[in-house]
Amino acid sequence: MGLGAEGWALLLVPTILGFLVMVLYGYWDKITGKEYYVDADILAYDEDLIEELKKEGKA
């Protein structure tokens, strides 16, 4: 007794969507063309902060 079409859809659709979200997240910086800065406290697209950190030599 195998799975019907609804069973396969219930398994495959969320799996495929999850995979696509992971790929999108992984390539988001290349897709948007924006540079981002990450440290222990922040994860942000903050252009002013990035420029400030570049001037201080931290980024």
Wavefront OBJ file of the C-alpha trace (Angstrom):
o trace
v 0.000 0.000 0.000
v 1.814 3.102 -1.272
v 1.203 6.772 -0.908
v -1.407 8.510 -3.011
v -0.849 11.788 -4.824
v -1.953 13.792 -1.774
v 0.537 11.972 0.432
v 3.430 12.631 -1.933
v 2.402 16.275 -2.258
v 2.276 16.584 1.526
v 5.839 15.281 1.745
v 7.431 16.887 -1.289
v 5.960 20.399 -1.430
v 7.253 21.541 2.012
v 10.588 19.820 1.340
v 11.049 21.591 -1.997
v 9.949 24.949 -0.562
v 12.359 24.545 2.366
v 15.210 23.740 0.000
v 14.427 26.788 -2.159
v 14.347 29.047 0.909
v 17.753 27.728 2.023
v 19.240 28.372 -1.430
v 17.715 31.852 -1.552
v 19.081 32.649 1.918
v 22.532 31.382 0.963
v 22.748 33.548 -2.155
v 20.810 36.583 -0.887
v 23.899 38.831 -0.812
v 24.709 37.975 -4.434
v 21.072 38.437 -5.500
v 20.717 41.854 -3.862
v 24.280 42.984 -4.526
v 24.543 44.364 -0.987
v 27.432 43.807 1.369
v 26.553 42.794 4.878
v 28.507 42.763 8.125
v 28.129 40.006 10.689
v 29.499 39.768 14.207
v 28.280 38.326 17.489
v 25.868 41.191 18.103
v 24.406 42.101 14.730
v 23.356 40.800 11.359
v 22.272 43.740 9.286
v 22.334 45.532 5.973
v 23.418 48.837 7.482
v 25.391 50.822 4.955
v 26.314 53.565 7.430
v 27.663 51.034 9.921
v 29.657 49.248 7.225
v 31.236 52.526 6.090
v 32.042 53.481 9.697
v 33.665 50.103 10.342
v 35.679 50.346 7.111
v 37.040 53.705 8.231
v 38.022 52.170 11.580
v 39.611 49.205 9.801
v 37.307 46.600 11.357
v 35.502 45.479 8.205
l 1 2 3 4 5 6 7 8 9 10 11 12 13 14 15 16 17 18 19 20 21 22 23 24 25 26 27 28 29 30 31 32 33 34 35 36 37 38 39 40 41 42 43 44 45 46 47 48 49 50 51 52 53 54 55 56 57 58 59
